[in-house]
Amino acid sequence: MWSRDPSRRVALLGLLALAGCGLKPVYGPEGGGRKLFGKLRPRDPETPIDFVFNSRLAERLGPEDSPEYDLDYRISVGVVSQAITPDEVTTRYSLNGTADFVLTGPDGTEITRGRVSNFTSYSTTGTTVSTLSAEGDARQRLAIMLADQVVTRLLAASMRLPG
């Protein structure tokens, strides 16, 4: 029986359409996300940005309960002046970051590799303390964005994982 609520009808039709197209939710019972959840061991962090990156990976893919897959990565960050006054004082910086990553299986075979990039910026118009705080916050944001992009790539590749 059809509901008189049009939004409910649209939702039902949408579910029926998705069910017929063969898509599986990545975190569903047969999705690839379950193959990675709690089974990913990122390399040991060496820098503050690595710590934030690893923390975000753990938030998205769970802590390493029984690690089966190793994730090696290298993060590089470039600082670029964005806004310069006529007196040649920089008032805004952009942080451009890239993360190169390689996921390997239990036997050391490469499963996937890739590169993601993103950017963020911060202002330097306040005090020295506020500028340092803004830069630290921008670096954290950049690490989180890069980690989220890597997770998206890993989840896309997870359908090729065994089990």
N, C-alpha and C positions, 0 to 999 in steps of 0.2 A: 504494500500500500504506500502510495506517495505521500510524503509529508507536505503540508502547506507552506513550510518554511523553505524559501528558495535556497538559502545558504546550505541547508542540510542536503538538499537534492544535489547541489553542485558538488559537495564533499563526497557523496555516495558515488556519483558519476566519475569523479576524479579517482576514487579508490578502485572502481571497476576498470577504468582505463589503465591505471598503473599495474593492476594485477595481470592484465593481458599482455603487457609489453615485455615481461621477463625481467624487469628490474628487481633487485633484491636490496632491501635496506642494508647499508654497510654494517650497522650495529645489530641487525636482526639475527635470528637463529642460524641462518645459513650465510650470513654476510661475512665479508673478509675481515671486518674489524675485530671479530672474535678471535681470528687467527693471530692477531698481533697483541691483543689486550693482555698485559702483564707478561708478555714474552719478548719484549724489546729491551736490549741492554745498550744504551748510548755510551759512547766513549767517555772516559773520565774527564770532568771539566778542568780547564786550565786557567780560564779567565772569568771575571765576574759575569760577562755576557753568556759564557758557556753554562754557568750555574743556572741562570734564568732560563736559558734554552732547555736544559735538561729537566728543570722543574715543570716547564710547560708540557714537555713530552710526557712526563709522568701524569700530569693532570688529564691529558687527552687520551693516553693509551694505557694508563694504570701503572702502578709501581711494578718493578721487575720481580714478579712472584717466582716464575720458573723461566728465566730467559733462554730463548732458543735462537734469537736473531740478534746480530750485532749491528749497530749503526755507528759508522764512522762519519765524522763531519768536520768541516773547517769553515769557520765564520770569519769573514773579513769585513771591516767597517772603514769607510772613507768619510772624512769630514770635509764639507765643501761650504765655503762662504756663500750666503744667500742674499743678504741685504747689507749693503755698505753705504754709509752716509757720505755726503760730499767731503767730510773731514777724514775719510778713509777709516772709519770705525765700523767694524762688523757688528750688526745688531741681531743677526739671525744666522744659524748654521743648520745645514742639512746633514744627516747621517745616512749614507747610502751603504746598505749591507747586502752581502751575498752569503749563502750557505751552500756549500758543495757537500753532497752526502752520498754514501754507499751503504746499502743494506745487504748483509751477507747472511747466509743460512748456517745451520749447525755444522755443516761439513766445509764451510768456508767459501762456498760458491756464491758468486754475486747474483743477487736477485733483482735489484734495481739500483740505479744511480741517477743523480740529477743535480740541478742547480736552481735555487730560488733566489729572488732578490726583492728588496723592498726598501723604503726610505721613510724617515720621519725627520722632524726638525725641532729646534728649540730656540728660544729667544735669549739674548744676552743683555737686555736693557735694564735689568734689575741690579741688585748687589752681587758681589762675588759669590756669596753663599747661595743666593737664589739661582744664579747662573749655573753653578756646579750641581745644584739639586735638579735643575731643569735638564742638564746634560745627562745626569744619571737616570732620570726618568725616561728620557728619550731612548737611551741605550736599552733599558728594560723593555720599552714598547717595541723596539726593533727586534729584540730577541724573541719576544712572544709572537710577533707577526711572522718571523722567519720559521719558528717552530710550527706554527699553525699551517704554513704552506708546506712544510716537509711532511707533516702528518697527513695532509690531504693527498700528497703524492704517494705516500706509503699505503694509505687506504685504497687508493686506486690500483696499486700494484698487488695488494693483498689477495686478490682473487686468484692469483697464480701460485699462492702458497699452498703447500700440501696440508691436508687435514682439515 
